[in-house]
Amino acid sequence: MKTGKTVVASVFIVVLLLSLVSGVYAITGSIGNARMILRPDLGDTIDRTILVKNVNDVALNIELSAVGDLADEFNIIDSEFQLAAGTEKNARFTVKITRSGTTETKINVKFSPLEKGNGVGLSSTIIIIPQGEEEGSGGFFGGLFGGGSGSEEEVVEGNQENGEVSVGQNKNEGVTEEVGGVAESEEKGGIGMMVLGGTFTIILFVALLILLVVASKHIKKKKTDKKEKKEIKKEAVPAKKEEPKKEVKVEKKSKRTAEEIEAEMRSLDVLKYPLITEKSVNMIETQNKLVFVVDGKANKIMVKQSVENLYKVKVSKVNMLKDMKSRKRAIVTIHKKYKADDIATKLGVI
């Protein structure tokens, strides 16, 4: 019994985990600008956009937020909006360059369903290198992007060099590109999560199959055990010995005496005929009573004796009344040991 309960509980947990995993990867996120490298002058105000795409079959809520070196200086104009299925939008942001030195800021894009459910997030990395910065000295960003200012170009929205990143259930392979020879970390993270989630789903599915096989074997074993127990019980019960049939003695009815015949004739004079109505039939079936139309001079004692003599039953009570046709009726209550419907059947009432 405990094994059966354990198997059922395990199957339930695995199914629940499978539903949760499928829910996590139900939404696909896609942006067109995975990385921007901007070279403005100090004091300039940059006005740019991030291409946000909804490649799903349902509308989504989009939320943008900035983190990093210039998070406080970034003004995200389109910070929250909705995208219909299969549409895209350039989310606009501005930033004023007030400090020198290379900075890196990320704009996080969150994709979530309109109703309650799990969403996904992507990031667009924005590197700002103000004009006049020395990068050929071998610094981190100088080494990363080739060193000289002449080898870098300003990245503009819609340019395929920006790289397109998508993550989720319907991710398009081969869309993500590299900028300056460096693969996007967001893409790797998205792919890693997808691989991890897919592997976990496969493991859970295999575990579910194993549990179902174990459960089926357990049920078969239980049925086999029950059959064996029944067979053992049948073998253990000894066969009943047939008892010899007892001879039933039939008593011969003695001949009726003259007094009995005379009493029967008197009874026939008292009881004229049984009354057959819907009400009287209902009284036979529910109250164990018979209704007779009797002689006008008959009384309760005479009716009781007549019914007992004629039908060999005991009478508990007799009620007398006259109907609208001036007939005298007797409502006879038969003793509970006898059945009024047996008498009614003999009389042809029912």
MONOR-V445787 format. One record per helix or strand of 2 or more residues. SS is the DSSP state (A for helix, B for strand). FROM is the first residue (numbers start at 1). TO is the last residue. If there is no record, write none. Layout:
BEGIN
ss: <SS/SS>
from: <FROM/FROM>
to: <TO/TO>
END
This chain:
BEGIN
ss: <A/B/B/B/B/B/B/B/B/B/A/A/A/B/A/A/B/A/B/A/B/B/A>
from: <2/29/35/45/60/74/80/88/103/120/140/149/160/165/185/258/271/278/289/300/315/328/340>
to: <24/31/38/53/68/76/83/96/113/128/144/151/162/167/236/270/274/287/294/311/322/334/347>
END
